[in-house]
Amino acid sequence: MAECGILYLVATPIGNLEDMTYRAVRILSEVDLIAAEDTRGSIKLLNHFEIHTPMTSYHEYNKTAKAKTLVEAMLGGKHVACITDAGTPGISDPGEVLVRMALDHGIRVVPVPGACAAVNALISSGLETRRFCFEAFLPSEKKERDAVLEELQQETRTIVLYEAPHRLKKTLDLLLEQLGDRPMTICRELTKKHEEIRRTTLAEAAAWYEANEPRGEFALVIAGQDRRDLIRRKQEEVRASLSLADHMEQYLTEGMDRKEAMKAVARDRGLSKRDVYRLLLDETK
């Protein structure tokens, strides 16, 4: 029985061909087959680096059926490289389906790192990089998009999004409406001739692109919700929904003694324990 082949996830440039790595060129030259999201675009890349490996189309509309075919080839001993139209495969593209199926069949998956627009946008944004979340493109279906935006309202990590030029104005308006005005950085045409990295705010960006037509591909990096503001709002919600006595009772029923419960109530409401004690006395008069 033939030994299983390997699935290589090969990152390719997001614009500047000089970002192609030596390893990526070697792997793409050595594998038996390249599964490409956009064969018409990828053939230009392969020709530039004189790579003559056969290529097959693997995209959103054939991702499940073609993944089965590719897995069968690898089970038969063929080595396959997966590339996206630009950047790192498996990030906001159908590569994740192929990876999952390959792993389910015991096939080794090897990442070949390189360019990634989300990471490049993040590190050049000037915003916090220690903790971040990546949402790719917002869903086009309204109900799903509204659910994602509602989650992002509470997100304290830096947020990274992708957007196409024809949807940018609408997306900026939605983000401003749902998240409020926040610091952000707009990265346009990363690594390309007309690369632009603009530090701004959601309100300023929405106004700018209302007056100026968006051109190119965009990565949006948005500051997360300030934790202190989030805690303050939650405290305000608690104050509005519960009496002090009911608030105390919640903690008491969880097993806290009265002293611990009073301390917890004080923390939730931003009060001192002395204030909580005094107000509880007032409520019982």
Residue, then its C-alpha position, 0 to 999 in steps of 0.5 A: m500500500a502506498e504511503c500517504g501524501i502530504l497536504y501543504l498549505v502554501a502562502t503566496p504574495i498578497g500583492n508584491l511578488e518579492d514576498m514569495t518565499y524560497r520554500a514556497v517556490r520549492i514546495l510548489s515545484e516539488v508537489d504532484l498537484i497544486a489546488a488553486e482557488d483562482t487558477r487564472g490568477s495563480i498561473k501568472l504566479l507560477n509562470h513568474f517563478e517558472i513552476h510547471t506543476p499541474m494545477t487544479s481548481y479548488h474553490e468555494y463552489n466545488k470545495t466539498a466534492k473536490a476535497k474528496t478527490l484531492v484526499e483520495a489522491m493523497l491517500g494514493g501517495k500524491h503530494v498536494a499543495c493548496i494555495t489561495d488567490a492571495g495570502t495564506p490558504g485556510i484564512s477566509d477561503p475554502g482551504e479549511v474544508l480540505v484541511r479538515m477532511a485531510l486530517d480526518h483521513g490521517i493525512r499530514v498537513v504542513p503549513v508553509p508560512g508567508a503573507c497574510a493580510a490580516v496580520n500585516a494590517l494588525i501589526s501596522s495599525g498602531l492598535e493593541t496587537r496582544r489580543f485580537c479577533f479576526e472576522a474576515f468579511l461580514p456576512s451578506e445575509k442581514k440576520e447573520r450580519d446583525a448577530v455578528l455586529e451584536e457580538l462585536q459590540q462587546e468585543t474587547r480585543t482588537i477587531v480585524l475585518y476584510e472588505a471589498p471596495h463596493r461594500l466599504k461605505k455600507t460596512l463603515d456606516l454599519l460599524l459606526e452605528q453598532l459599535g460607536d465611534r472608535p479608533m481604527t486603521i484602514c489598510r488599502e492595497l497592502t504590499k502593492k504600489h498604491e498601499e495606504i495605511r490610514r490611522t483614523t476613526l470610524a466616524e472620520a472613515a465613514a465621512w471620508y469614503e462618503a466623499n471619496e470612492p473606495r478603490g482596492e482591497f481593504a483590511l479594517v483594524i478597529a479598537g476593541q471595547d474599553r473594558r472599563d466602559l463595558i464594566r460600567r455599562k454592566q453595572e448600570e444595567v444591574r442597577a436598573s434591573l434589580s433592587l439591592a435586596d434582590h441583588m443580595e438575594q442572588y448571591l446568598t442563594e449561590g451559597m455566599d455568606r452575607k459579608e461576601a454577598m455584600k462585597a460582591v454587590a458593592r463590586d457589581r454596582g461600583l459602590s462601597k460596602r458601607d454604601v450598600y449596607r446603608l442603602l439596604l437599611d433604607e430599603t427595609k424601612 
